[in-house]
Amino acid sequence: MAHIAFIGLGVMGGRMVKRLLDAGHTVTGYNRTRSKAEELLSVGMYWAATPRAAAEVADITLSIVSDTKALREIAEGPEGVLAGLGAGKVYVDMSTVSPAVVRELAAKAAAQGAAMLDSPVSGSVATLEQGQLTMMVAGDPEAFKKAEPVLLDIGMKATYVGESGQAVSMKIAVNLNIAAQMLALSESVLLAEKAGIPRQTALDVLTNSVVASPLIKYKSPFLIEMPDQAWFNADMMRKDIQLALDLADEVGANLPVTQTSDTYFKRVQEIGLGEKDFAIVIEALQK
C-alpha cells in the first residue's frame, strides 16, 4: 500500500480519506482547520503541520480544495505541496479549478522530477459514500498508472482524458450541464405550480419521465425541503459557471445556456443564498 498525503479535509476530502484508510492505506492529512480532522485522526490518519510536510512523507499526494485561489495557497510557497515533492512522486489535485493554473503547477512539479495530475470528480457526497464516484484524469500517463489504484479505492472509475488541464476542462463541461439541468428542473416545477399542480406531484411526474437524469432524481427532494448542510452550494456552482465562461472565451466556444445559468446563480448570491445547496436557484426564479 502506498503512503498517501491528503490536503483538504472538507465534506468530500474527509470522506475520501476515510475510504483510503478503510482500504488499508497509510494517510497523512493536512487541513487549514485542524478541528475538521479530529474524527479522521481518531481512526488512524496522521497529521502534518503543513502541505509540504504531508507531501514529503508520501508517495502520492492528493488534494481537493474549493477554488483556484485555495489551490495556489496549498501548492505554492515554501510550505506548499510543490516544495515537498521530489523525483518519482505524484501529486493529484481533485479540485475544480482553472485549467491554466493546473498546467502551470504541473510544469513546476515536472521541474522537480515529480508529476502532477488533475483528477476532478463527478458525483455527490452520497455517491462517494457508496463508492460510486467517478474521476477524470489528465497529465503524465505513467503517473496515472501509479495513481490509478489509489483513485479506485476512492471511486469506481478513473478515466484518462489527455494532457494536463484537460480533465479539469472536462469537469467544467460536466458542471455547466448540471447548472442548466437544475435551472430547467426549477422552471418545470414552477410552471406546473402556476398551472395549479402541487409541487410534489410535479416532481413525482418529472422524476419518472424521460427527463429523469440521476441529477434530477437526487436533487428533486431538495425542492421540497433544503438540506441542513449543502452538498454543493450555489457559490460553488457560480464559481464553476465562471470557469466555464472563462474557458469558453479562451477556446472560442459559444455557451448561451451557461450565460443564462450565470444570470440566475448570480441572483442567488445577490439575495444572500449563496451558501445554500445549489438547488436554491429555484428561489431566484421566484423573485
C-alpha positions in Angstrom: 0.0 0.0 0.0 1.2 3.5 -0.8 1.7 6.2 1.8 -0.8 8.9 0.9 -0.9 12.6 1.8 -4.2 14.3 1.6 -4.7 18.0 1.6 -8.2 19.4 2.2 -10.4 17.6 4.7 -13.8 19.1 4.0 -17.1 17.5 3.1 -15.6 15.5 0.2 -12.0 15.3 1.2 -12.7 13.9 4.7 -14.8 11.1 3.2 -12.2 10.3 0.7 -9.6 9.9 3.4 -11.9 7.6 5.3 -12.2 5.3 2.2 -8.4 5.3 1.8 -8.0 4.3 5.5 -10.6 1.6 5.2 -8.7 0.3 2.1 -5.5 -0.1 4.3 -3.5 2.9 3.2 -1.4 5.0 5.5 -2.7 8.6 5.2 -1.1 11.8 6.4 -3.5 14.7 6.3 -3.5 18.5 6.4 -6.3 21.0 6.6 -6.3 24.7 7.4 -8.7 24.0 10.3 -7.4 21.1 12.3 -10.7 20.6 14.1 -12.1 19.2 10.9 -9.5 16.4 11.1 -10.2 15.2 14.6 -12.5 12.4 13.6 -10.1 11.1 11.0 -7.2 11.3 13.5 -9.2 9.1 15.8 -9.4 6.4 13.2 -5.8 6.3 12.2 -4.9 9.3 10.0 -1.6 11.0 10.8 -1.4 14.8 11.0 1.1 17.1 9.1 1.6 20.7 10.1 1.9 22.0 6.5 1.1 20.7 3.0 4.8 20.4 2.4 5.3 18.2 5.4 2.5 16.0 4.2 3.9 15.7 0.7 7.4 15.0 2.0 6.4 11.7 3.7 4.1 10.5 0.9 4.5 8.6 -2.4 1.3 10.1 -3.7 -0.3 13.4 -2.6 -4.0 14.1 -3.2 -5.8 17.4 -2.7 -9.3 18.8 -3.0 -10.0 22.4 -2.3 -12.7 25.0 -3.0 -11.2 27.1 -5.8 -8.2 28.2 -7.8 -7.0 30.6 -5.1 -7.1 27.9 -2.5 -5.2 25.5 -4.7 -2.4 28.1 -5.1 -2.3 28.6 -1.4 -1.8 24.9 -0.6 0.5 24.2 -3.6 2.9 27.1 -3.8 5.3 28.8 -1.4 7.9 27.4 1.0 5.4 25.3 2.9 3.3 24.2 -0.1 2.9 20.8 -1.7 5.3 21.5 -4.5 8.1 22.2 -2.0 7.6 18.7 -0.6 7.7 16.9 -4.0 10.8 15.1 -5.4 11.8 12.7 -8.1 9.2 10.0 -8.7 6.5 11.5 -6.5 3.0 12.1 -7.9 0.6 14.9 -6.9 -3.1 14.5 -7.8 -5.3 17.6 -7.5 -9.0 16.7 -7.5 -10.4 20.2 -7.3 -12.5 22.0 -10.0 -10.2 24.9 -10.8 -8.6 26.9 -13.7 -7.1 24.6 -16.3 -4.4 27.2 -17.0 -3.3 27.2 -13.3 -3.3 23.4 -13.3 -0.9 23.4 -16.3 1.3 26.0 -14.6 1.6 24.0 -11.4 2.2 20.7 -13.3 5.1 22.3 -15.1 6.6 23.3 -11.7 6.2 19.8 -10.4 7.8 18.4 -13.5 10.8 20.7 -13.0 11.4 18.9 -9.7 11.2 15.4 -11.2 7.7 14.8 -10.0 4.4 14.6 -11.8 1.1 16.4 -11.2 -2.3 15.1 -12.4 -5.6 16.9 -12.5 -8.3 14.5 -11.5 -11.6 16.2 -10.6 -14.5 14.0 -9.6 -18.1 13.6 -10.7 -20.7 12.8 -8.0 -22.0 13.8 -4.7 -21.4 13.0 -1.0 -23.9 10.1 -1.4 -22.1 8.6 -4.5 -18.8 9.0 -2.7 -20.0 7.1 0.4 -21.4 4.4 -1.9 -18.1 4.0 -3.7 -19.8 5.2 -7.0 -17.7 8.3 -7.6 -16.1 8.7 -11.0 -12.9 10.6 -11.8 -11.4 12.2 -14.9 -7.6 12.2 -15.0 -5.1 14.2 -17.1 -1.3 14.5 -17.2 1.6 12.1 -17.5 0.3 8.6 -18.4 3.0 6.9 -16.3 2.0 8.9 -13.3 -1.6 7.9 -13.9 -0.6 4.3 -13.8 0.9 4.9 -10.3 -2.1 6.8 -9.0 -4.9 4.8 -10.5 -5.1 2.0 -7.8 -5.3 4.7 -5.2 -8.0 6.6 -7.1 -10.0 3.3 -7.4 -10.0 3.0 -3.7 -11.9 6.3 -3.6 -14.3 5.7 -6.5 -15.4 3.2 -9.1 -13.8 4.6 -12.3 -10.9 6.8 -13.3 -10.9 7.8 -17.0 -7.7 9.1 -18.6 -8.7 12.0 -20.8 -5.4 13.5 -22.0 -2.9 16.2 -21.4 -2.5 18.3 -18.2 -5.6 20.5 -17.7 -7.9 18.5 -19.9 -9.5 16.6 -17.0 -10.5 19.8 -15.2 -11.7 21.2 -18.6 -13.9 18.1 -18.9 -15.2 18.6 -15.4 -16.1 22.2 -16.1 -18.0 20.9 -19.2 -19.9 18.5 -17.0 -20.8 21.1 -14.3 -22.2 23.6 -16.8 -24.7 20.9 -17.7 -25.5 20.3 -14.0 -26.3 24.0 -13.6 -28.5 24.0 -16.7 -30.4 20.9 -15.5 -31.1 22.4 -12.1 -32.4 25.6 -13.7 -34.6 23.7 -16.1 -36.0 21.5 -13.4 -36.8 24.6 -11.4 -38.6 26.1 -14.3 -40.6 22.9 -14.9 -41.7 22.8 -11.3 -42.7 26.5 -11.1 -44.6 26.3 -14.4 -46.5 23.3 -13.1 -47.3 25.1 -9.8 -48.6 28.1 -11.7 -50.9 25.8 -13.6 -52.3 24.5 -10.3 -50.3 21.3 -9.9 -48.8 20.6 -6.4 -45.0 20.7 -6.3 -44.7 17.1 -5.0 -47.0 15.9 -7.8 -44.9 17.7 -10.4 -41.7 16.2 -9.0 -43.2 12.7 -9.0 -44.0 13.1 -12.7 -40.6 14.6 -13.6 -38.6 12.0 -11.7 -40.4 9.2 -13.6 -40.3 10.9 -17.0 -37.9 10.9 -19.9 -36.0 13.9 -18.3 -35.3 12.0 -15.1 -31.5 12.1 -15.1 -29.6 10.9 -12.0 -29.1 14.5 -11.0 -32.8 15.3 -11.2 -33.7 12.2 -9.2 -31.4 13.0 -6.3 -31.9 16.8 -6.3 -35.7 16.8 -6.6 -36.3 16.2 -2.8 -34.4 19.4 -2.2 -37.1 21.4 -3.9 -39.4 20.2 -1.2 -37.0 20.6 1.8 -33.5 22.0 1.5 -30.8 20.0 3.4 -29.2 21.5 6.6 -25.8 21.1 5.0 -25.2 22.0 1.4 -23.6 19.1 -0.5 -22.6 21.6 -3.2 -23.6 25.2 -2.6 -24.7 27.9 -5.1 -21.5 29.9 -4.6 -19.5 26.8 -5.7 -21.8 26.4 -8.7 -21.4 30.0 -9.7 -17.6 29.6 -9.5 -17.8 26.6 -11.9 -20.0 28.5 -14.2 -17.5 31.3 -14.3 -14.7 28.8 -15.0 -16.8 27.6 -17.9 -17.3 31.0 -19.3 -13.6 31.8 -18.9 -12.7 28.6 -20.7 -15.2 29.3 -23.5 -13.5 32.7 -24.0 -10.1 31.0 -24.2 -11.1 28.3 -26.7 -13.7 30.2 -28.7 -16.9 28.3 -27.6 -20.4 29.7 -27.5 -22.3 29.0 -24.3 -25.7 30.8 -24.3 -27.4 28.4 -21.9 -24.5 28.8 -19.4 -24.7 32.5 -19.7 -28.4 32.3 -18.7 -27.4 30.0 -15.8 -24.9 32.6 -14.6 -27.6 35.2 -14.5 -29.7 33.2 -12.1 -26.9 31.9 -9.9 -25.6 35.5 -9.6 -29.1 36.4 -8.5 -29.0 33.7 -5.8 -25.9 35.3 -4.4 -27.4 38.8 -4.6 -30.3 37.7 -2.4 -27.9 36.2 0.1 -28.5 32.5 -0.5 -25.1 31.5 -2.0 -24.3 29.1 0.9 -27.4 27.1 0.3 -27.4 23.9 -1.8 -27.4 25.0 -5.5 -31.0 23.7 -5.8 -31.8 27.0 -4.2 -31.7 28.5 -7.7 -35.5 27.9 -7.7 -35.8 30.9 -5.3 -34.0 33.2 -7.8 -36.6 32.3 -10.4 -39.4 33.3 -8.0 -38.0 36.7 -7.1 
